[in-house]
């Protein structure tokens, strides 16, 4: 099933020609923006120097700090009155990044979202519940526009009021849900507490989740809890929001819409391209954005690009792996490097472990102390808890090369009050 068969299965040579034409155009558009004009002049490159796709390497990178310094409207390539909507990143780590959309930008965003949703199984017969906060955060509107474009019936339930979310699912017969994995896990637990088994008492059979890194182990647990097919969607405010890529039904990599986004994979330290199928930092260029086009954005997300010409699903657009983590989410504990994904991977292998966990870092005297708190799938007795704690501690020790404290909590014990799960709490 395709939303736009012609674009999604376009021959590679034709797709590359289209990409080059659009890359030339976006370099010209960006040259109107003082930041890019200065950056291009500094590196001695002009838009006319882009003659083939490899020439993208001549263009400057853009970082989140560059966007913040020009916030809110300094990076616009059109007049503000040509824009009809704005969104902003959550801004938890500083000034939010604001992006402005022209009418055509909203149209393109709806189109790429519709492609992603159809790839994840959405049809016009579906009842699509959207438990994401509607606001300046890009998530809810992206899914909303995309699902409407497909023709599904959208329930704009917003986030929060978890029991009501479950009641809406039951009342309207929701078949498809979106959001973030940690909230879907939380909702599953809330349903169970209400005496409703999501796998048998609800009709939700498809879920598409983004915005948080999740391991295949967590994906499998979520799929079992809800008896649904789980899809992973990738995107970021700087590109449009969600809608950059999604996995097809083969669940082997995420197709990235190359007619709208040009992807590179680079060594995070040197900025040089890495080999195909080698992990690196994803770098993205908007090819069709009018309001706020961005060249070579450093995402900090770590993944690899597949080296296959055509996927079994018939799509020709390149695939990237699931996001393994971020270049900046590494935690250093007493000199040892730890990635949250390593911990999640170990936890999710265990059948008695639930879907929610957090990593708490503190101090014991002068030493850093790592603690892992994880909910069990079902309520356990004291002795069972201690056994499971010891088992997980030993398994984590082998992977992390340090010994964390492990604490098993009852199902639902970890609070869920932010959009994205707060997996790491650093009290140092
Ligand atoms: Zn595919």
Boltz pocket constraint, residues with backbone or C-beta under 6 A from the ligand:
constraints:
  - pocket:
      binder: B
      contacts: [[A, 248], [A, 249], [A, 250], [A, 255], [A, 311], [A, 312], [A, 313], [A, 314], [A, 315]]
      max_distance: 6.0
